Amino acid sequence: MVRHWHEEGGTRWLGRAALNGLGALLTAAALVIEMVSKFHEGGWLVHFAVAVLVMLFEAVHHTYRRIGTALHLGEVLDHPEHRRSLVVVPVGAVNKLTQEAVSAALSLGDQVRAVTVVHPEDPEAPSADEVRQAWNAWQPDVPLTVLHSRTRFH
């Protein structure tokens, strides 16, 4: 509070700072007297706990400082780099979920490709021709790649 009153200034700041300084001094004296008189009755535990807490807080502060340095907080940064990105959208069928996934992919990258894997031995899965026909009927302006796999289904 003494520092607060000094920085704030204004009228009668010196009296307020002196009163807060006297309060801090008396509190520190009471702490020292109490800790010395009660040290053998368990006051040592308070010393230990306060020391551990101070070390913990310092470690947290050090971590935040290190992270702030790594993030270059408070610095003027270079211009952002334009990077090209390719977004691959897995497609199982043409439906509302596919529409949402392709829309999200188009908002994320400058190149979007859709990929579907067909299993010729799976009678319940759509065939490559069925997926291509549905894709061409929809016309999302995103190329579809059909991969054939015999090694895995269900």
C-alpha positions as CSV (number, residue, x, y, z in Angstrom):
1,M,0.0,0.0,0.0
2,V,2.9,2.3,0.6
3,R,4.0,1.9,-3.0
4,H,0.4,2.4,-4.1
5,W,0.1,5.7,-2.3
6,H,3.5,6.8,-3.6
7,E,2.6,6.1,-7.2
8,E,-0.9,7.6,-6.9
9,G,0.4,10.7,-5.2
10,G,-2.3,13.3,-4.8
11,T,-3.0,15.3,-1.6
12,R,-2.1,13.8,1.8
13,W,-0.5,10.7,0.2
14,L,2.4,10.9,2.6
15,G,0.2,10.5,5.7
16,R,-1.6,7.6,4.2
17,A,1.6,5.9,3.2
18,A,3.1,6.4,6.7
19,L,0.0,4.9,8.3
20,N,0.1,1.9,6.0
21,G,3.9,1.6,6.6
22,L,3.4,1.6,10.4
23,G,0.7,-1.1,10.0
24,A,3.0,-3.2,8.0
25,L,5.8,-2.8,10.5
26,L,3.6,-3.7,13.5
27,T,2.2,-6.7,11.6
28,A,5.8,-7.9,10.8
29,A,6.8,-7.5,14.5
30,A,3.8,-9.4,15.7
31,L,4.6,-12.2,13.2
32,V,8.2,-12.5,14.3
33,I,7.3,-12.5,18.0
34,E,4.6,-15.1,17.5
35,M,6.8,-17.4,15.4
36,V,9.7,-17.3,17.8
37,S,7.5,-18.0,20.9
38,K,5.5,-20.8,19.2
39,F,8.3,-22.3,17.1
40,H,8.7,-25.4,19.3
41,E,4.9,-25.8,19.6
42,G,4.4,-26.3,15.9
43,G,5.3,-22.9,14.5
44,W,8.1,-24.6,12.5
45,L,5.3,-26.2,10.4
46,V,4.1,-22.7,9.4
47,H,7.7,-21.7,8.4
48,F,8.0,-24.9,6.4
49,A,4.6,-24.5,4.7
50,V,5.3,-20.8,3.8
51,A,8.7,-21.7,2.4
52,V,7.2,-24.5,0.2
53,L,4.4,-22.2,-1.0
54,V,6.9,-19.5,-1.9
55,M,9.0,-22.0,-3.9
56,L,5.9,-23.3,-5.6
57,F,4.7,-19.8,-6.5
58,E,8.2,-18.9,-7.8
59,A,8.2,-22.0,-10.0
60,V,4.8,-21.1,-11.4
61,H,6.0,-17.6,-12.0
62,H,9.1,-18.9,-13.8
63,T,7.0,-21.1,-15.9
64,Y,4.7,-18.3,-17.0
65,R,7.7,-16.1,-17.7
66,R,9.2,-18.9,-19.9
67,I,6.0,-19.4,-21.8
68,G,5.6,-15.6,-22.3
69,T,9.1,-15.5,-23.7
70,A,8.4,-18.4,-26.0
71,L,5.2,-16.7,-27.2
72,H,7.1,-13.4,-27.6
73,L,4.5,-11.5,-25.5
74,G,4.9,-7.7,-25.7
75,E,7.0,-7.9,-28.9
76,V,6.1,-6.6,-32.4
77,L,6.1,-9.8,-34.5
78,D,6.9,-10.3,-38.2
79,H,4.1,-10.5,-40.7
80,P,2.3,-13.8,-40.9
81,E,3.5,-16.3,-43.5
82,H,1.1,-17.5,-46.2
83,R,1.3,-21.2,-46.2
84,R,-0.4,-23.6,-48.6
85,S,-2.5,-26.3,-47.0
86,L,-4.1,-29.4,-48.3
87,V,-7.2,-30.7,-46.5
88,V,-8.2,-34.3,-47.0
89,V,-11.9,-35.2,-46.2
90,P,-12.7,-38.8,-45.7
91,V,-16.1,-39.6,-47.3
92,G,-18.2,-42.7,-46.6
93,A,-21.3,-41.5,-48.5
94,V,-22.8,-38.3,-49.8
95,N,-25.0,-36.9,-47.1
96,K,-25.4,-34.0,-44.7
97,L,-22.3,-34.9,-42.7
98,T,-20.2,-35.0,-45.9
99,Q,-21.6,-31.5,-46.8
100,E,-20.6,-30.1,-43.4
101,A,-17.2,-31.7,-43.6
102,V,-16.4,-30.4,-47.1
103,S,-17.7,-26.9,-46.1
104,A,-15.4,-26.9,-43.0
105,A,-12.5,-28.2,-45.1
106,L,-13.0,-25.4,-47.7
107,S,-12.9,-22.8,-45.0
108,L,-9.6,-24.3,-43.6
109,G,-7.4,-24.8,-46.7
110,D,-6.8,-23.7,-50.2
111,Q,-6.7,-27.2,-51.6
112,V,-9.4,-29.8,-50.6
113,R,-9.5,-33.4,-51.7
114,A,-12.2,-36.0,-50.8
115,V,-11.2,-39.6,-50.4
116,T,-13.4,-42.6,-50.1
117,V,-12.3,-46.2,-49.6
118,V,-14.5,-48.9,-51.1
119,H,-14.5,-52.6,-50.2
120,P,-15.6,-54.7,-53.1
121,E,-16.2,-57.7,-50.8
122,D,-18.6,-55.8,-48.5
123,P,-22.1,-56.3,-49.8
124,E,-23.6,-53.6,-47.5
125,A,-21.1,-50.8,-48.5
126,P,-21.8,-48.7,-51.6
127,S,-19.7,-49.5,-54.7
128,A,-17.2,-47.1,-56.3
129,D,-19.6,-46.3,-59.1
130,E,-22.4,-45.5,-56.7
131,V,-20.2,-43.1,-54.7
132,R,-18.9,-41.5,-57.9
133,Q,-22.4,-41.0,-59.2
134,A,-23.7,-39.5,-56.0
135,W,-20.6,-37.2,-55.9
136,N,-21.0,-36.1,-59.5
137,A,-24.7,-35.4,-59.0
138,W,-23.9,-33.2,-56.0
139,Q,-21.1,-31.3,-57.8
140,P,-19.2,-29.9,-54.7
141,D,-16.2,-28.6,-56.9
142,V,-13.9,-30.8,-54.8
143,P,-12.2,-33.8,-56.5
144,L,-13.0,-37.2,-55.2
145,T,-10.4,-40.0,-55.0
146,V,-11.7,-43.5,-54.8
147,L,-9.4,-46.1,-53.2
148,H,-10.1,-49.8,-53.5
149,S,-9.2,-52.0,-50.5
150,R,-9.6,-55.8,-50.2
151,T,-7.8,-56.0,-46.8
152,R,-10.3,-54.4,-44.5
153,F,-14.1,-54.0,-44.1
154,H,-16.4,-53.9,-41.0
